[in-house]
Amino acid sequence: MCGIDKNEKEKIKTMIGNFLIINFTGNNNILGLRVDKKFIVEKIQNNSNINEILVNKIMDFLKKNETKIDKSFSIIVNQGPGSFSSIRVSLAVAKGIKISTGASLFGYKDIQLRDFNLENIEELINKNLLENKLIKPVYLS
């Protein structure tokens, strides 16, 4: 999180309570949901039209777990590396959820999350490894 001062890092850490995490990079696609201290994981089967049905998968996942995302939620999305199309779709879906619900949006790099479990995700949060400026203009890269 380059260029973010210590106060901003602490603010980000305290913003993340309940969250939806989207790990959608083209292989080992997984959704995770932390709600009221419970952590639920669902693997998404890879198939030829997975990019087209990601929104439906997320909506079904939330409905099955009786969860409604609002401004108290955070959306955490894997920024890769992985399939360009899958990452682009997951970022677009996460941004859409952010805009429509007021949830906060954060990203992480695949190499920062050793295993997809609550302990490692909380480690990402506690070590301030999440980014809150996900889409960087090409000229800043």
C-alpha positions as protocol buffer text, in pm:
chain_id: "A"
residue {
  index: 1
  type: MET
  ca { x: 0 y: 0 z: 0 }
}
residue {
  index: 2
  type: CYS
  ca { x: 253 y: 250 z: -118 }
}
residue {
  index: 3
  type: GLY
  ca { x: 189 y: 614 z: -46 }
}
residue {
  index: 4
  type: ILE
  ca { x: -68 y: 554 z: 229 }
}
residue {
  index: 5
  type: ASP
  ca { x: 14 y: 695 z: 571 }
}
residue {
  index: 6
  type: LYS
  ca { x: -18 y: 502 z: 897 }
}
residue {
  index: 7
  type: ASN
  ca { x: -353 y: 659 z: 987 }
}
residue {
  index: 8
  type: GLU
  ca { x: -502 y: 553 z: 653 }
}
residue {
  index: 9
  type: LYS
  ca { x: -374 y: 196 z: 705 }
}
residue {
  index: 10
  type: GLU
  ca { x: -535 y: 178 z: 1049 }
}
residue {
  index: 11
  type: LYS
  ca { x: -859 y: 319 z: 909 }
}
residue {
  index: 12
  type: ILE
  ca { x: -864 y: 47 z: 641 }
}
residue {
  index: 13
  type: LYS
  ca { x: -797 y: -223 z: 902 }
}
residue {
  index: 14
  type: THR
  ca { x: -1090 y: -109 z: 1118 }
}
residue {
  index: 15
  type: MET
  ca { x: -1325 y: -77 z: 817 }
}
residue {
  index: 16
  type: ILE
  ca { x: -1311 y: -448 z: 746 }
}
residue {
  index: 17
  type: GLY
  ca { x: -1559 y: -641 z: 959 }
}
residue {
  index: 18
  type: ASN
  ca { x: -1795 y: -853 z: 753 }
}
residue {
  index: 19
  type: PHE
  ca { x: -1665 y: -919 z: 405 }
}
residue {
  index: 20
  type: LEU
  ca { x: -1713 y: -1098 z: 76 }
}
residue {
  index: 21
  type: ILE
  ca { x: -1389 y: -1216 z: -79 }
}
residue {
  index: 22
  type: ILE
  ca { x: -1376 y: -1299 z: -450 }
}
residue {
  index: 23
  type: ASN
  ca { x: -1085 y: -1518 z: -557 }
}
residue {
  index: 24
  type: PHE
  ca { x: -1158 y: -1548 z: -928 }
}
residue {
  index: 25
  type: THR
  ca { x: -844 y: -1577 z: -1138 }
}
residue {
  index: 26
  type: GLY
  ca { x: -930 y: -1861 z: -1373 }
}
residue {
  index: 27
  type: ASN
  ca { x: -826 y: -2156 z: -1159 }
}
residue {
  index: 28
  type: ASN
  ca { x: -920 y: -2249 z: -802 }
}
residue {
  index: 29
  type: ASN
  ca { x: -1204 y: -1997 z: -808 }
}
residue {
  index: 30
  type: ILE
  ca { x: -1348 y: -1947 z: -460 }
}
residue {
  index: 31
  type: LEU
  ca { x: -1592 y: -1717 z: -285 }
}
residue {
  index: 32
  type: GLY
  ca { x: -1562 y: -1649 z: 86 }
}
residue {
  index: 33
  type: LEU
  ca { x: -1800 y: -1474 z: 321 }
}
residue {
  index: 34
  type: ARG
  ca { x: -1742 y: -1361 z: 678 }
}
residue {
  index: 35
  type: VAL
  ca { x: -2061 y: -1264 z: 854 }
}
residue {
  index: 36
  type: ASP
  ca { x: -2096 y: -1229 z: 1230 }
}
residue {
  index: 37
  type: LYS
  ca { x: -1775 y: -1425 z: 1302 }
}
residue {
  index: 38
  type: LYS
  ca { x: -1877 y: -1713 z: 1069 }
}
residue {
  index: 39
  type: PHE
  ca { x: -1664 y: -1785 z: 762 }
}
residue {
  index: 40
  type: ILE
  ca { x: -1821 y: -1969 z: 470 }
}
residue {
  index: 41
  type: VAL
  ca { x: -1635 y: -2083 z: 157 }
}
residue {
  index: 42
  type: GLU
  ca { x: -1772 y: -2200 z: -176 }
}
residue {
  index: 43
  type: LYS
  ca { x: -1564 y: -2328 z: -466 }
}
residue {
  index: 44
  type: ILE
  ca { x: -1678 y: -2230 z: -814 }
}
residue {
  index: 45
  type: GLN
  ca { x: -1657 y: -2494 z: -1084 }
}
residue {
  index: 46
  type: ASN
  ca { x: -1457 y: -2386 z: -1388 }
}
residue {
  index: 47
  type: ASN
  ca { x: -1652 y: -2411 z: -1710 }
}
residue {
  index: 48
  type: SER
  ca { x: -1660 y: -2237 z: -2045 }
}
residue {
  index: 49
  type: ASN
  ca { x: -1909 y: -1966 z: -1945 }
}
residue {
  index: 50
  type: ILE
  ca { x: -1792 y: -1898 z: -1588 }
}
residue {
  index: 51
  type: ASN
  ca { x: -1716 y: -1532 z: -1666 }
}
residue {
  index: 52
  type: GLU
  ca { x: -2077 y: -1486 z: -1776 }
}
residue {
  index: 53
  type: ILE
  ca { x: -2231 y: -1634 z: -1463 }
}
residue {
  index: 54
  type: LEU
  ca { x: -2011 y: -1492 z: -1186 }
}
residue {
  index: 55
  type: VAL
  ca { x: -2277 y: -1241 z: -1077 }
}
residue {
  index: 56
  type: ASN
  ca { x: -2535 y: -1520 z: -1050 }
}
residue {
  index: 57
  type: LYS
  ca { x: -2292 y: -1736 z: -851 }
}
residue {
  index: 58
  type: ILE
  ca { x: -2230 y: -1452 z: -605 }
}
residue {
  index: 59
  type: MET
  ca { x: -2602 y: -1371 z: -572 }
}
residue {
  index: 60
  type: ASP
  ca { x: -2687 y: -1740 z: -514 }
}
residue {
  index: 61
  type: PHE
  ca { x: -2404 y: -1765 z: -258 }
}
residue {
  index: 62
  type: LEU
  ca { x: -2531 y: -1462 z: -66 }
}
residue {
  index: 63
  type: LYS
  ca { x: -2893 y: -1578 z: -83 }
}
residue {
  index: 64
  type: LYS
  ca { x: -2804 y: -1930 z: 35 }
}
residue {
  index: 65
  type: ASN
  ca { x: -2624 y: -1777 z: 334 }
}
residue {
  index: 66
  type: GLU
  ca { x: -2905 y: -1526 z: 400 }
}
residue {
  index: 67
  type: THR
  ca { x: -2670 y: -1231 z: 363 }
}
residue {
  index: 68
  type: LYS
  ca { x: -2733 y: -887 z: 224 }
}
residue {
  index: 69
  type: ILE
  ca { x: -2434 y: -669 z: 147 }
}
residue {
  index: 70
  type: ASP
  ca { x: -2458 y: -311 z: 267 }
}
residue {
  index: 71
  type: LYS
  ca { x: -2222 y: -26 z: 352 }
}
residue {
  index: 72
  type: SER
  ca { x: -2095 y: -214 z: 658 }
}
residue {
  index: 73
  type: PHE
  ca { x: -1943 y: -481 z: 431 }
}
residue {
  index: 74
  type: SER
  ca { x: -1612 y: -492 z: 251 }
}
residue {
  index: 75
  type: ILE
  ca { x: -1553 y: -657 z: -84 }
}
residue {
  index: 76
  type: ILE
  ca { x: -1204 y: -804 z: -120 }
}
residue {
  index: 77
  type: VAL
  ca { x: -1098 y: -914 z: -467 }
}
residue {
  index: 78
  type: ASN
  ca { x: -795 y: -1104 z: -597 }
}
residue {
  index: 79
  type: GLN
  ca { x: -607 y: -889 z: -850 }
}
residue {
  index: 80
  type: GLY
  ca { x: -399 y: -1172 z: -993 }
}
residue {
  index: 81
  type: PRO
  ca { x: -193 y: -1294 z: -1149 }
}
residue {
  index: 82
  type: GLY
  ca { x: -430 y: -1513 z: -1345 }
}
residue {
  index: 83
  type: SER
  ca { x: -665 y: -1508 z: -1639 }
}
residue {
  index: 84
  type: PHE
  ca { x: -703 y: -1150 z: -1762 }
}
residue {
  index: 85
  type: SER
  ca { x: -1072 y: -1204 z: -1842 }
}
residue {
  index: 86
  type: SER
  ca { x: -1149 y: -1361 z: -1503 }
}
residue {
  index: 87
  type: ILE
  ca { x: -974 y: -1085 z: -1310 }
}
residue {
  index: 88
  type: ARG
  ca { x: -1139 y: -814 z: -1520 }
}
residue {
  index: 89
  type: VAL
  ca { x: -1483 y: -969 z: -1460 }
}
residue {
  index: 90
  type: SER
  ca { x: -1426 y: -1009 z: -1086 }
}
residue {
  index: 91
  type: LEU
  ca { x: -1306 y: -648 z: -1054 }
}
residue {
  index: 92
  type: ALA
  ca { x: -1607 y: -524 z: -1252 }
}
residue {
  index: 93
  type: VAL
  ca { x: -1849 y: -726 z: -1038 }
}
residue {
  index: 94
  type: ALA
  ca { x: -1682 y: -609 z: -715 }
}
residue {
  index: 95
  type: LYS
  ca { x: -1694 y: -245 z: -833 }
}
residue {
  index: 96
  type: GLY
  ca { x: -2064 y: -289 z: -921 }
}
residue {
  index: 97
  type: ILE
  ca { x: -2138 y: -426 z: -575 }
}
residue {
  index: 98
  type: LYS
  ca { x: -1948 y: -134 z: -420 }
}
residue {
  index: 99
  type: ILE
  ca { x: -2143 y: 123 z: -621 }
}
residue {
  index: 100
  type: SER
  ca { x: -2483 y: -35 z: -561 }
}
residue {
  index: 101
  type: THR
  ca { x: -2443 y: -107 z: -188 }
}
residue {
  index: 102
  type: GLY
  ca { x: -2191 y: 144 z: -58 }
}
residue {
  index: 103
  type: ALA
  ca { x: -1959 y: -137 z: 55 }
}
residue {
  index: 104
  type: SER
  ca { x: -1584 y: -74 z: 71 }
}
residue {
  index: 105
  type: LEU
  ca { x: -1362 y: -228 z: -197 }
}
residue {
  index: 106
  type: PHE
  ca { x: -1013 y: -369 z: -146 }
}
residue {
  index: 107
  type: GLY
  ca { x: -776 y: -588 z: -345 }
}
residue {
  index: 108
  type: TYR
  ca { x: -487 y: -824 z: -286 }
}
residue {
  index: 109
  type: LYS
  ca { x: -230 y: -1008 z: -492 }
}
residue {
  index: 110
  type: ASP
  ca { x: -252 y: -1387 z: -524 }
}
residue {
  index: 111
  type: ILE
  ca { x: 95 y: -1441 z: -375 }
}
residue {
  index: 112
  type: GLN
  ca { x: -8 y: -1260 z: -53 }
}
residue {
  index: 113
  type: LEU
  ca { x: -266 y: -1526 z: 38 }
}
residue {
  index: 114
  type: ARG
  ca { x: -96 y: -1861 z: 98 }
}
residue {
  index: 115
  type: ASP
  ca { x: -415 y: -2058 z: 166 }
}
residue {
  index: 116
  type: PHE
  ca { x: -774 y: -1945 z: 127 }
}
residue {
  index: 117
  type: ASN
  ca { x: -883 y: -1958 z: 489 }
}
residue {
  index: 118
  type: LEU
  ca { x: -1000 y: -1706 z: 746 }
}
residue {
  index: 119
  type: GLU
  ca { x: -672 y: -1700 z: 938 }
}
residue {
  index: 120
  type: ASN
  ca { x: -470 y: -1607 z: 627 }
}
residue {
  index: 121
  type: ILE
  ca { x: -728 y: -1353 z: 509 }
}
residue {
  index: 122
  type: GLU
  ca { x: -724 y: -1185 z: 850 }
}
residue {
  index: 123
  type: GLU
  ca { x: -344 y: -1181 z: 827 }
}
residue {
  index: 124
  type: LEU
  ca { x: -375 y: -986 z: 498 }
}
residue {
  index: 125
  type: ILE
  ca { x: -595 y: -735 z: 677 }
}
residue {
  index: 126
  type: ASN
  ca { x: -382 y: -708 z: 992 }
}
residue {
  index: 127
  type: LYS
  ca { x: -57 y: -668 z: 798 }
}
residue {
  index: 128
  type: ASN
  ca { x: -211 y: -388 z: 588 }
}
residue {
  index: 129
  type: LEU
  ca { x: -155 y: -578 z: 263 }
}
residue {
  index: 130
  type: LEU
  ca { x: -488 y: -478 z: 108 }
}
residue {
  index: 131
  type: GLU
  ca { x: -503 y: -203 z: -151 }
}
residue {
  index: 132
  type: ASN
  ca { x: -792 y: 38 z: -177 }
}
residue {
  index: 133
  type: LYS
  ca { x: -697 y: 192 z: -512 }
}
residue {
  index: 134
  type: LEU
  ca { x: -745 y: -107 z: -739 }
}
residue {
  index: 135
  type: ILE
  ca { x: -754 y: 39 z: -1086 }
}
residue {
  index: 136
  type: LYS
  ca { x: -439 y: 230 z: -1167 }
}
residue {
  index: 137
  type: PRO
  ca { x: -405 y: 428 z: -1488 }
}
residue {
  index: 138
  type: VAL
  ca { x: -147 y: 281 z: -1727 }
}
residue {
  index: 139
  type: TYR
  ca { x: 71 y: 590 z: -1707 }
}
residue {
  index: 140
  type: LEU
  ca { x: 114 y: 538 z: -1330 }
}
residue {
  index: 141
  type: SER
  ca { x: 219 y: 172 z: -1353 }
}
